[in-house]
């Protein structure tokens, strides 16, 4: 493959994609319209999976024989927020400097999307026997919510791939396992009272403290589990991530809300953790609260769950990715992707993409141009394989 032309195209496409502010709380439709138009210009038809309000959409397209199970190339179009004051330059205008492309989403993960799109003309020229599916989703950064409706249509309106390569930044290493974040929201209702008459109230913040203490005990138990040194840290993590409560310093607080998260490794009994904290609330906290305030309550609600990912030991796509990347060993990571969701839908998956996760979500986020070159070469070898 003559690298120069695809590389120039990939840099240009990265610049164009970054220019769309697709922060997760905003629409991604302008970016999707651009991708749809670009693909149509190369004779590729896109299928959209929009949200009910039409503000966002995922895109599925096939290069090669239609209706045939091929290899999916999966990536997300959304990015995390960028505070311009913390950046050296405009986060949504790519700056090329010292062999790097700076801009929000360059590493996570519009660089990968750009590589896939830059290779489309080459894919089209090939006589692919195994098609390559373009699988672009929304709202990965807020819990992989956008890819789920698209996965639900695989095998129905959309061709179900035989395997998926998720292009999350791995420095082009082949990743066959990752942790999965599970998040809960806790809402505690007590009873307000004048702080001088504290015995007449039920302090919701104090109850939150008891619950957080129990979570701390669970955290210590997780840290004491047999370590899996493929992960950093080598155990599941648990932390309280946010808390709010009270309205004034002289009022017993009637409400308190907090959130907590577990980053689960494959095989962890996450449901058991939830049952334990619910049981603690019901048996240790609520009876005492309700003796004074029958209306007192504790609601513990799971707000999002991204499954951990573990590829099958004999996975075809892991072996393929290792071959394409020229590597002999896989590794595991502690961040999450949509790979576990595809795996749960019986679509074997692997994670391999350009850029360093250490640059993701940071001010002055960047991707090395050399990483884009490596990704283009990987995709070129994938096309060779798909030609048979």
C-alpha positions as CSV (number, residue, x, y, z in Angstrom):
1,X,0.0,0.0,0.0
2,X,1.4,3.5,-0.8
3,X,1.2,4.9,2.7
4,X,1.6,8.6,1.8
5,X,-1.9,9.0,0.2
6,X,-3.8,7.3,3.0
7,X,-1.7,9.0,5.7
8,X,-2.4,12.4,4.2
9,X,-6.1,11.5,4.0
10,X,-6.1,10.2,7.6
11,X,-4.6,13.4,8.9
12,X,-7.1,15.5,7.0
13,X,-10.0,13.4,8.2
14,X,-8.8,13.5,11.8
15,X,-8.8,17.3,11.4
16,X,-12.4,17.3,10.0
17,X,-13.7,14.9,12.6
18,X,-12.2,16.8,15.5
19,X,-13.8,20.0,14.3
20,X,-17.2,18.5,15.1
21,X,-17.8,19.2,18.8
22,X,-19.3,15.8,19.8
23,X,-19.0,16.2,23.5
24,X,-21.3,13.5,24.9
25,X,-24.0,15.9,26.0
26,X,-24.2,17.3,22.5
27,X,-25.6,15.9,19.2
28,X,-23.3,14.0,16.9
29,X,-25.6,14.2,13.8
30,X,-23.4,16.7,11.9
31,X,-20.4,14.4,12.2
32,X,-22.6,11.4,11.2
33,X,-23.9,13.4,8.2
34,X,-20.3,14.1,7.1
35,X,-19.3,10.4,7.4
36,X,-22.5,9.3,5.6
37,X,-21.7,11.8,2.7
38,X,-18.1,10.7,2.6
39,X,-19.0,7.0,2.3
40,X,-21.7,7.7,-0.3
41,X,-19.0,9.5,-2.3
42,X,-17.2,6.2,-2.4
43,X,-20.3,4.1,-3.2
44,X,-20.8,2.9,0.3
45,X,-24.4,2.9,1.8
46,X,-24.8,3.8,5.5
47,X,-27.5,2.6,7.8
48,X,-28.3,4.8,10.8
49,X,-29.6,3.8,14.2
50,X,-30.9,7.1,15.6
51,X,-32.1,8.0,19.1
52,X,-35.8,8.5,19.5
53,X,-35.4,12.3,19.5
54,X,-33.2,12.1,16.4
55,X,-30.4,14.1,18.2
56,X,-27.8,11.3,17.9
57,X,-27.2,8.3,15.7
58,X,-24.9,5.4,15.2
59,X,-23.8,4.4,11.8
60,X,-23.3,1.0,10.2
61,X,-21.9,0.5,6.7
62,X,-20.3,-2.4,4.8
63,X,-17.5,-2.4,2.3
64,X,-17.5,-5.6,0.3
65,X,-20.2,-8.2,-0.2
66,X,-23.5,-7.2,1.5
67,X,-25.3,-9.6,3.8
68,X,-22.1,-11.5,4.6
69,X,-20.7,-11.7,8.1
70,X,-17.4,-9.8,8.1
71,X,-15.0,-8.0,10.4
72,X,-16.5,-5.0,12.2
73,X,-14.3,-1.9,12.9
74,X,-15.9,-0.3,15.9
75,X,-15.3,3.2,17.3
76,X,-17.2,5.9,19.1
77,X,-17.9,9.4,17.8
78,X,-18.3,11.2,21.2
79,X,-15.6,12.9,23.2
80,X,-15.3,14.1,26.8
81,X,-15.6,17.8,27.6
82,X,-12.7,20.2,26.9
83,X,-12.1,23.3,28.9
84,X,-10.5,25.8,26.4
85,X,-8.8,27.6,29.2
86,X,-6.7,24.5,30.0
87,X,-5.6,24.0,26.4
88,X,-2.7,25.6,24.6
89,X,-4.9,25.9,21.5
90,X,-8.5,25.5,20.4
91,X,-9.5,21.9,21.4
92,X,-11.6,21.5,18.3
93,X,-9.0,22.7,15.8
94,X,-6.3,20.2,15.2
95,X,-2.7,21.5,15.6
96,X,0.1,19.6,14.0
97,X,3.4,19.9,15.9
98,X,6.5,17.7,16.5
99,X,5.0,14.7,14.8
100,X,1.7,14.9,16.8
101,X,-1.9,15.9,16.2
102,X,-3.3,17.9,19.1
103,X,-7.1,18.2,19.6
104,X,-10.0,16.7,21.6
105,X,-10.6,13.2,20.5
106,X,-7.4,12.8,18.4
107,X,-6.4,9.8,20.5
108,X,-9.8,8.8,21.9
109,X,-10.8,8.0,19.3
110,X,-11.3,10.1,16.1
111,X,-7.8,9.1,14.9
112,X,-9.0,5.6,14.6
113,X,-12.2,6.6,12.8
114,X,-10.2,8.7,10.4
115,X,-7.9,5.8,9.7
116,X,-10.9,3.5,8.8
117,X,-12.4,6.2,6.6
118,X,-9.1,7.0,4.9
119,X,-8.8,3.3,3.9
120,X,-12.2,3.1,2.4
121,X,-11.0,3.9,-1.2
122,X,-8.4,1.2,-0.9
123,X,-11.0,-1.2,0.6
124,X,-13.3,-0.5,-2.4
125,X,-10.6,-1.3,-4.9
126,X,-10.0,-4.6,-3.4
127,X,-11.9,-7.8,-4.2
128,X,-12.9,-8.5,-0.6
129,X,-14.3,-11.9,0.1
130,X,-14.8,-11.1,3.7
131,X,-16.5,-7.7,4.1
132,X,-15.4,-4.9,6.4
133,X,-18.2,-3.4,8.5
134,X,-17.9,0.2,9.7
135,X,-19.5,0.5,13.2
136,X,-19.5,4.0,14.6
137,X,-21.5,4.7,17.8
138,X,-22.3,7.6,20.1
139,X,-22.2,8.1,23.9
140,X,-19.4,5.6,24.7
141,X,-18.0,8.0,27.2
142,X,-21.1,8.0,29.3
143,X,-21.4,4.2,29.6
144,X,-21.4,2.7,26.1
145,X,-25.1,3.6,25.7
146,X,-25.1,4.4,22.0
147,X,-23.8,1.1,20.8
148,X,-26.4,-1.0,22.5
149,X,-29.4,-0.2,20.2
150,X,-27.1,-0.9,17.2
151,X,-26.0,-4.2,18.7
152,X,-29.7,-5.1,19.2
153,X,-30.2,-4.8,15.4
154,X,-27.3,-7.0,14.4
155,X,-28.7,-10.1,12.7
156,X,-31.9,-8.3,11.8
157,X,-31.7,-5.0,9.9
158,X,-27.9,-4.9,10.2
159,X,-25.5,-7.7,9.2
160,X,-24.1,-9.4,12.3
161,X,-20.3,-9.4,12.0
162,X,-18.3,-12.6,12.6
163,X,-16.0,-10.6,14.7
164,X,-15.2,-7.0,15.8
165,X,-12.0,-5.0,16.3
166,X,-12.6,-2.1,18.7
167,X,-10.2,0.7,17.9
168,X,-9.9,2.2,21.3
169,X,-6.3,3.5,21.9
170,X,-4.0,0.7,22.9
171,X,-0.8,2.0,21.2
172,X,-1.7,-0.7,18.6
173,X,-1.2,-3.5,21.1
174,X,-3.6,-6.3,21.0
175,X,-5.9,-6.3,24.1
176,X,-8.0,-9.3,24.9
177,X,-9.3,-8.3,28.4
178,X,-10.5,-5.2,30.2
179,X,-12.3,-4.2,33.4
180,X,-16.0,-3.1,33.3
181,X,-17.4,-0.2,35.2
182,X,-20.6,-0.7,37.2
183,X,-22.1,2.4,38.8
184,X,-24.8,3.0,41.4
185,X,-26.7,6.0,42.6
186,X,-27.7,6.1,46.3
187,X,-30.5,8.4,47.6
188,X,-31.1,8.6,51.3
189,X,-34.1,10.3,52.8
190,X,-34.1,11.2,56.5
191,X,-35.9,13.9,58.4
192,X,-35.0,17.5,58.8
193,X,-34.8,19.2,62.2
194,X,-33.2,22.3,63.8
195,X,-29.5,21.3,64.5
196,X,-30.0,22.2,68.2
197,X,-32.7,19.5,68.3
198,X,-30.8,16.8,66.4
199,X,-32.6,14.1,68.3
200,X,-35.8,15.0,66.4
201,X,-34.2,14.5,63.0
202,X,-32.6,11.7,61.0
203,X,-29.3,12.8,59.5
204,X,-29.1,11.5,56.0
205,X,-25.4,12.4,55.7
206,X,-24.6,10.3,58.7
207,X,-26.4,7.4,57.2
208,X,-24.4,7.9,54.0
209,X,-21.3,7.8,56.1
210,X,-22.3,4.3,57.5
211,X,-23.0,3.1,54.0
212,X,-19.7,4.5,52.7
213,X,-18.0,2.7,55.6
214,X,-19.4,-0.6,54.5
215,X,-18.3,0.1,50.9
216,X,-14.8,0.8,52.3
217,X,-14.8,-2.7,53.9
218,X,-15.9,-4.2,50.6
219,X,-13.1,-2.3,48.9
220,X,-10.5,-3.8,51.2
221,X,-11.8,-7.3,50.5
222,X,-11.5,-6.7,46.8
223,X,-7.9,-5.5,47.2
224,X,-7.1,-8.7,49.1
225,X,-8.3,-10.9,46.2
226,X,-5.7,-13.0,44.4
227,X,-4.0,-10.5,42.1
228,X,-4.2,-10.6,38.4
229,X,-1.0,-8.8,37.4
230,X,-2.2,-8.3,33.8
231,X,-4.3,-5.4,35.2
232,X,-3.1,-2.2,36.8
233,X,-4.1,-2.2,39.6
234,X,-4.2,-6.0,39.8
235,X,-7.6,-6.1,41.6
236,X,-11.1,-4.8,41.1
237,X,-11.5,-1.2,42.4
238,X,-14.4,0.4,44.3
239,X,-14.7,4.0,45.1
240,X,-17.3,6.6,46.0
241,X,-17.3,9.1,43.1
242,X,-19.6,11.9,44.1
243,X,-21.7,13.1,47.1
244,X,-24.1,15.9,47.9
245,X,-26.3,16.6,50.9
246,X,-27.7,19.2,53.3
247,X,-28.9,22.7,52.7
248,X,-27.6,24.7,55.7
249,X,-25.2,24.3,58.6
250,X,-28.0,24.6,61.2
251,X,-30.4,22.0,59.7
252,X,-30.2,18.3,60.2
253,X,-29.9,17.2,56.6
254,X,-32.9,15.3,55.3
255,X,-31.4,14.1,52.1
256,X,-28.0,12.9,50.8
257,X,-27.1,11.4,47.5
258,X,-23.9,9.7,46.5
259,X,-22.6,7.6,43.7
260,X,-20.1,4.7,43.7
261,X,-18.4,2.6,41.1
262,X,-16.8,-0.8,40.8
263,X,-14.3,-1.5,38.1
264,X,-14.9,-5.2,37.7
265,X,-12.5,-7.8,36.3
266,X,-14.0,-10.7,34.4
267,X,-15.5,-13.2,36.9
268,X,-16.3,-10.8,39.7
269,X,-19.6,-11.2,41.4
270,X,-20.9,-7.7,40.9
271,X,-24.4,-8.6,41.8
272,X,-23.2,-10.0,45.1
273,X,-21.7,-6.6,45.9
274,X,-25.0,-4.9,45.2
275,X,-26.9,-7.4,47.4
276,X,-24.5,-6.9,50.2
277,X,-24.8,-3.1,50.3
278,X,-28.6,-3.3,49.9
279,X,-28.8,-5.8,52.8
280,X,-26.6,-3.5,55.0
281,X,-29.0,-0.6,54.2
282,X,-32.1,-2.6,55.0
283,X,-30.9,-4.4,58.1
284,X,-28.4,-2.0,59.7
285,X,-29.6,1.5,58.7
286,X,-33.3,1.6,57.9
287,X,-34.8,0.1,61.1
288,X,-33.1,2.7,63.2
289,X,-34.1,5.5,60.8
290,X,-37.7,4.5,60.7
291,X,-38.1,4.3,64.4
292,X,-38.1,8.0,64.4
293,X,-39.2,8.8,60.8
294,X,-41.4,6.1,59.2
295,X,-41.0,8.0,55.9
296,X,-37.2,7.5,55.9
297,X,-35.8,5.5,52.9
298,X,-32.7,4.4,51.1
299,X,-32.8,3.8,47.4
300,X,-29.8,2.1,45.7
301,X,-30.1,2.0,42.0
302,X,-27.7,0.7,39.4
303,X,-27.2,3.5,36.9
304,X,-24.9,2.0,34.3
305,X,-23.2,-1.3,33.7
306,X,-20.5,-2.0,31.1
307,X,-19.5,-5.6,31.2
308,X,-15.8,-6.6,31.6
309,X,-14.3,-8.1,28.6
310,X,-12.5,-11.4,28.2
311,X,-11.9,-12.8,24.8
312,X,-12.3,-16.5,24.2
313,X,-9.1,-18.4,24.6
314,X,-9.3,-19.8,21.1
315,X,-10.6,-16.5,19.6
316,X,-10.2,-16.2,15.8
317,X,-10.2,-12.5,16.0
318,X,-7.5,-12.3,18.7
319,X,-5.2,-14.6,16.6
320,X,-6.0,-12.4,13.5
321,X,-5.2,-9.2,15.3
322,X,-1.9,-10.6,16.6
323,X,-1.0,-11.6,13.1
324,X,-1.9,-8.2,11.7
325,X,-0.1,-6.3,14.4
326,X,3.0,-8.5,14.2
327,X,2.8,-9.4,17.9
328,X,3.0,-12.6,19.9
329,X,1.3,-11.6,23.2
330,X,-1.8,-9.9,24.2
331,X,-2.3,-7.6,27.2
332,X,-5.2,-6.5,29.4
333,X,-6.3,-2.9,30.4
334,X,-8.2,-1.3,33.2
335,X,-10.4,1.0,31.1
336,X,-13.5,-0.1,29.3
337,X,-14.8,-0.4,25.8
338,X,-17.8,-1.8,23.9
339,X,-15.9,-5.1,23.4
340,X,-17.7,-6.7,26.3
341,X,-21.1,-5.8,24.9
342,X,-20.3,-7.3,21.5
343,X,-18.9,-10.4,23.2
344,X,-22.1,-10.6,25.2
345,X,-24.0,-10.6,21.8
346,X,-21.9,-13.5,20.7
347,X,-19.7,-11.4,18.4
348,X,-16.1,-12.3,19.2
349,X,-14.1,-9.1,19.9
350,X,-10.6,-7.7,20.4
351,X,-9.3,-4.2,21.2
352,X,-6.5,-2.7,19.1
353,X,-6.2,1.0,18.1
354,X,-3.8,3.9,17.6
355,X,-2.9,6.3,20.3
356,X,-2.0,6.1,24.0
357,X,-4.8,6.0,26.6
358,X,-2.6,8.2,28.8
359,X,-3.4,11.1,26.4
360,X,-7.1,10.5,26.4
361,X,-9.3,12.9,28.4
362,X,-6.4,15.3,29.0
363,X,-5.8,18.9,28.1
364,X,-3.8,19.2,24.9
365,X,-4.8,15.6,24.0
366,X,-2.7,14.3,21.1
367,X,-1.9,11.3,18.9
368,X,1.4,10.6,17.3
369,X,1.3,10.5,13.5
370,X,3.4,7.4,13.7
371,X,0.5,5.7,15.5
372,X,-1.8,6.6,12.6
373,X,0.7,5.1,10.2
374,X,0.8,1.9,12.2
375,X,-3.0,1.7,12.2
376,X,-3.2,2.3,8.4
377,X,-0.6,-0.5,7.9
378,X,-2.7,-2.8,10.2
379,X,-5.9,-2.1,8.2
380,X,-4.0,-2.6,5.0
381,X,-3.0,-6.1,6.2
382,X,-6.6,-6.7,7.3
383,X,-7.7,-6.0,3.7
384,X,-5.1,-8.4,2.4
385,X,-6.5,-11.1,4.7
386,X,-10.1,-10.2,3.7
387,X,-9.2,-10.7,0.0
388,X,-8.4,-14.3,0.8
